[in-house]
């Protein structure tokens, strides 16, 4: 079972992401499915944030998820 990162680690991850990748950064988004599928090229439409104290999130264009997607599922281009 995957261990949940600490709040301090998430805060650092979000701060580094926001300092490095502004809104509009081109990214590849990978959906969490089995088997893994090819990624979709898109771009961010928000800064990253921590959701519920347990996940680093960001919103991306073309993904209709109201709460955003995990930073783990996007790779900057």
Secondary structure, DSSP 8 states (H G I E B T S, - for coil): ------HHHHHHHHHHHHHHS-TT-EEEE----SS----EEEEB-S--EEETTTEEEE-BTT---TT-EEGGGEEE-
